Amino acid sequence: MDKRDVKLSDWHRIIFGDAPAEFMLEVAVRTAKAIVFTGVQKDIWTYDSTAHEYYNHSFCNFEPDLNLQNLQVRKELFKVMQFWLQTGIAGLELMQ
């Protein structure tokens, strides 16, 4: 993993660390309800063997979800929204 990957890895990783078992059970229940492509995707969590961490993806495993808990991610997303709204578009849709 290069330096850029390490610097931005928390933009799409939600790390649980030593989370309590009750919390992990809640995550498992929400995961089962969150699968978008039933019959195609088995889970919305994929293990990254390089980083030794799981990442979340609502759709395909090659499209990690953004970690909106990260303030930098929210700031950059706001900049993107401002750019497009300043172009005069009527609206935009963010899927997360």
N, C-alpha and C positions, 0 to 999 in steps of 0.2 A: 504494500500500500504506500503510495507516495505521500509527500507532505500535504498536498492539496486535499487528498482524500481524508487524511486524519483531521485536518483543520475543519472540514465541512461535514464530517461524519455524523455529528449530532443534528444536522439539518434534517435528517430522515431516520434517525434511530431513536427509539424510545427504550432506554435501558432501565431494567427493573432492579438489577443488582440483587440484594438479599431481601426481596419482597416477601411479605408474609404469605403463607399458603392460602389464606382466605382471599387475598388480593389476586393471586394467580388463578384461583378458581373463578373469580368474577371475570377476569380477562378471558378465560377459556369459554365461558358462557356467552360473553359478548362477541367473541370471535365466531362462534358457531352461527350466531344470528347475522353476522356481518358479511358472510361469504356472498359475493355478487354473482359469480359464475358457478352456480351449483352444478356438479357433474364434471366441471372442468378444473376448478381450483379446489384443492383439499383443505387449504388453510390460508389465512391472510398474514401469516408470519413465516419468514424464510430465514434460515440460518446462513450467515456469511462466514464461511470457514476461514477467510483471511483475517477478519476483525474479531472473530470468535464472539459474535453478537447476533441477535435476531433483529430483523427490521420488519416493519409493518407495511403492507401494501393492500389497498382496497381492491385493486384490479389485478393486473398481471405482476408476477414476482420481479420482473425487470423494471417496474415503475414504482419505486418506493414512495410511500406517502411522505408529505412534508411533516416535520415535527413542529406543529404550531405552538407548542409549549416553549419553543426557543424564540426569544425576543428578536434576535437578528433575522430569523426567518419571517416573522410577522412584519418587521420593518421593510425588508426587501419585497415582500408580497404587496405591501402598501404602495411602494414605489412603482411596481408593475401596474397596479390598478390605476394609480394616478396618471401614468403615461397613457394608457389606453383611453381613459375617460377624457383626457385633454385632447385626444385626437378627434373627439366629437362623437364617438360611438354612443349608441343609445343605452348600452349596458353590457355586462359580461357575466359569465357564469364560472364559478370556481367549484370544482368537484373535489371533495376531500372525503 
